[in-house]
Amino acid sequence: MALTVKGGIKLVKGKGFVHPLSEQEIEFLLEVIANAGHKLEDVQKVLQVTRKLQAEYKLLKKHLEE
């Protein structure tokens, strides 16, 4: 179970968790990436960044639900 303390810090299993982006900011970034025109040579990097943002989004959602 998570405990939210002053300043929006989450304590999860005895460890502090502060994410620099809000849920809405991550959703915005994912939408921008999805709707932007990408050059073929940039696709690999775009996919890599998208996967990392999706993982962070899932982690953030998990901690907000606890």
C-alpha positions as CSV (number, residue, x, y, z in Angstrom):
1,M,0.0,0.0,0.0
2,A,1.2,3.5,-0.8
3,L,1.2,6.5,1.4
4,T,1.0,10.0,0.0
5,V,2.8,12.6,2.1
6,K,3.2,16.3,1.9
7,G,4.4,17.6,-1.4
8,G,2.9,14.7,-3.4
9,I,5.6,12.2,-2.6
10,K,4.5,8.6,-2.6
11,L,6.0,6.2,-0.1
12,V,5.8,2.7,-1.6
13,K,7.2,-0.2,0.3
14,G,9.4,2.1,2.4
15,K,10.8,4.0,-0.6
16,G,10.0,7.5,-1.8
17,F,8.7,7.9,-5.3
18,V,8.4,11.3,-7.0
19,H,7.8,11.4,-10.8
20,P,8.8,14.5,-12.6
21,L,5.9,14.3,-15.0
22,S,2.2,14.2,-14.3
23,E,-0.1,11.6,-15.9
24,Q,-1.5,14.2,-18.2
25,E,1.9,15.3,-19.3
26,I,3.0,11.8,-20.2
27,E,-0.3,11.3,-22.1
28,F,0.4,14.6,-24.0
29,L,3.9,13.5,-25.0
30,L,2.7,10.1,-26.2
31,E,0.0,11.9,-28.3
32,V,2.5,14.3,-29.8
33,I,4.8,11.5,-30.7
34,A,2.0,9.5,-32.2
35,N,0.8,12.4,-34.4
36,A,4.2,13.7,-35.5
37,G,5.6,13.0,-38.9
38,H,8.8,10.9,-38.5
39,K,11.6,10.3,-40.9
40,L,12.4,6.7,-41.6
41,E,15.8,7.0,-40.0
42,D,14.2,8.3,-36.7
43,V,11.6,5.5,-36.3
44,Q,13.9,3.3,-34.2
45,K,14.6,6.2,-31.7
46,V,10.9,7.2,-31.7
47,L,9.9,3.6,-30.8
48,Q,12.5,3.4,-28.1
49,V,11.3,6.7,-26.5
50,T,7.6,5.7,-26.9
51,R,8.3,2.4,-25.1
52,K,10.0,4.1,-22.2
53,L,7.2,6.7,-21.9
54,Q,4.6,3.9,-21.9
55,A,6.5,2.1,-19.2
56,E,6.7,5.2,-17.1
57,Y,3.0,5.9,-17.6
58,K,2.1,2.4,-16.4
59,L,4.4,2.8,-13.4
60,L,2.8,6.2,-12.6
61,K,-0.7,4.8,-13.0
62,K,0.1,1.8,-10.7
63,H,1.5,4.1,-7.9
64,L,-1.4,6.5,-8.2
65,E,-3.9,3.6,-7.8
66,E,-2.2,2.3,-4.6
